[in-house]
């Protein structure tokens, strides 16, 4: 992903009104982001803790969506629908995003279960432990990265609809 400034990130949001975009809390480590390492940029709002944000690059342009988290379940383990990582129940939450455009203004939303800290790009890079005498295929991490990339982009496209 190419490096983005705070102004470029704010301008990227497609499912938020301009007064909402002004209030978005940027991540404290924005200046330290390793953009070449990221497939997408995601963070939780440091001030409005229920809010999260995902920014992707589509046709050379930054496109972002605003998410709102429900309280995570504490009852059982869950799987993130973006990175397909199993997590304890309190580490996966339902995130809803208002649809872009007229549908969103009428209240339509799209939701999915996502890692609470929105660190899917890091989770897929962690390799599961090997059993004794087990050999890991080289492409394991690549397959997980490709799948996460596809699912994140598909979710954003669903939120955007035709916008």
C-alpha positions in Angstrom: 0.0 0.0 0.0 1.3 3.5 -0.8 2.0 5.9 2.1 -0.9 8.1 3.0 -1.1 11.4 4.9 -3.8 12.2 7.5 -5.6 14.4 5.0 -5.6 11.7 2.3 -7.0 9.2 4.9 -9.7 11.6 5.9 -10.6 12.3 2.3 -10.9 8.5 1.6 -14.0 7.8 3.7 -17.0 6.9 1.6 -19.6 6.0 4.2 -19.3 9.0 6.5 -20.6 12.5 6.4 -18.0 15.4 6.4 -18.7 16.3 10.1 -18.1 12.7 11.1 -14.8 12.6 9.2 -13.5 15.6 11.0 -14.0 13.8 14.3 -12.1 10.6 13.4 -9.3 9.9 15.8 -6.1 9.0 13.9 -3.9 6.2 15.2 -1.1 7.5 17.5 1.5 5.6 15.4 0.3 6.9 12.0 3.8 8.4 11.3 5.4 5.0 12.1 3.2 2.9 9.7 5.1 0.6 7.5 3.1 1.2 4.4 5.0 -1.3 2.2 4.2 -4.0 4.7 0.4 -3.3 4.8 -2.2 -4.8 2.5 -4.8 -2.4 4.0 -4.7 0.1 6.8 -7.0 -0.5 9.8 -7.3 0.9 13.3 -9.6 1.5 16.2 -10.4 5.1 17.2 -8.3 6.0 20.2 -11.0 8.4 21.4 -14.4 6.8 20.2 -13.5 3.3 21.1 -16.5 1.7 19.4 -15.3 3.0 16.0 -12.9 1.4 13.7 -11.7 2.2 10.2 -10.4 0.3 7.2 -8.6 2.0 4.3 -7.8 0.1 1.1 -6.2 1.1 -2.2 -8.5 0.7 -5.1 -7.4 1.7 -8.6 -4.6 3.7 -7.1 -6.9 5.7 -4.9 -7.4 5.4 -1.1 -10.9 4.2 -0.2 -12.0 4.1 3.5 -15.0 2.9 5.5 -16.1 3.6 9.0 -17.0 0.7 11.2 -18.9 0.5 14.5 -18.2 -2.4 16.9 -20.7 -4.2 19.0 -19.5 -5.5 22.4 -17.5 -8.7 21.9 -19.0 -12.0 23.0 -17.3 -13.5 26.0 -19.1 -16.9 25.8 -17.1 -18.8 23.1 -14.3 -18.6 20.6 -15.0 -17.0 17.3 -13.4 -16.7 13.9 -12.7 -13.4 12.2 -14.4 -13.4 8.8 -11.6 -11.3 7.2 -8.4 -13.1 8.3 -10.0 -16.5 9.2 -8.2 -16.5 12.5 -9.7 -18.3 15.5 -9.7 -16.0 18.5 -11.1 -16.1 22.1 -14.6 -14.8 22.2 -13.6 -11.4 23.6 -11.2 -10.9 20.7 -13.8 -11.1 17.9 -16.7 -8.6 17.6 -19.5 -7.8 15.1 -18.6 -4.7 13.2 -21.2 -2.9 11.2 -20.6 -0.3 8.5 -23.2 2.0 7.2 -23.6 1.5 3.4 -22.3 4.3 1.2 -24.6 6.7 -0.6 -28.4 6.9 -0.4 -28.8 3.4 1.1 -26.6 4.4 4.0 -28.5 7.6 4.6 -31.7 5.5 4.8 -30.0 3.4 7.5 -28.8 0.3 5.6 -25.7 -1.4 7.1 -23.5 -4.4 6.4 -21.9 -6.3 9.2 -19.3 -9.1 9.8 -17.2 -10.5 12.6 -13.7 -9.0 12.7 -10.8 -9.1 15.1 -11.5 -6.6 17.9 -8.2 -4.8 17.4 -8.5 -4.8 13.6 -5.0 -6.4 13.3 -5.9 -8.9 10.7 -2.9 -7.9 8.5 -0.6 -9.0 11.4 -2.6 -12.1 12.5 -2.3 -13.8 9.1 1.4 -13.4 9.2 1.7 -15.4 12.4 2.3 -19.1 11.6 0.5 -21.7 13.7 2.9 -24.0 15.7 4.1 -27.1 13.9 3.7 -30.6 15.3 6.9 -32.7 15.7 8.3 -33.6 12.3 5.8 -31.4 10.5 7.0 -29.3 7.6 5.3 -26.1 6.7 4.6 -25.4 3.0 6.2 -22.1 1.9 3.0 -20.8 0.5 1.0 -21.1 3.7 1.4 -17.4 4.7 1.0 -16.3 1.1 -2.4 -18.1 0.8 -3.6 -16.6 4.1 -2.5 -13.1 3.0 -4.1 -13.4 -0.4 -7.4 -14.7 1.2 -7.4 -11.9 3.8 -6.7 -9.3 1.1 -9.6 -10.7 -1.1 -12.1 -10.8 1.9 -11.2 -7.3 3.1 -11.6 -5.8 -0.4 -14.9 -7.7 -0.9 -16.3 -6.4 2.4 -15.4 -2.8 1.5 -17.0 -3.3 -1.9 -20.1 -4.6 -0.3 -20.3 -1.5 1.9 -19.7 0.8 -1.0 -22.4 -1.0 -3.2 -22.4 1.0 -6.4 -20.9 4.2 -4.8 
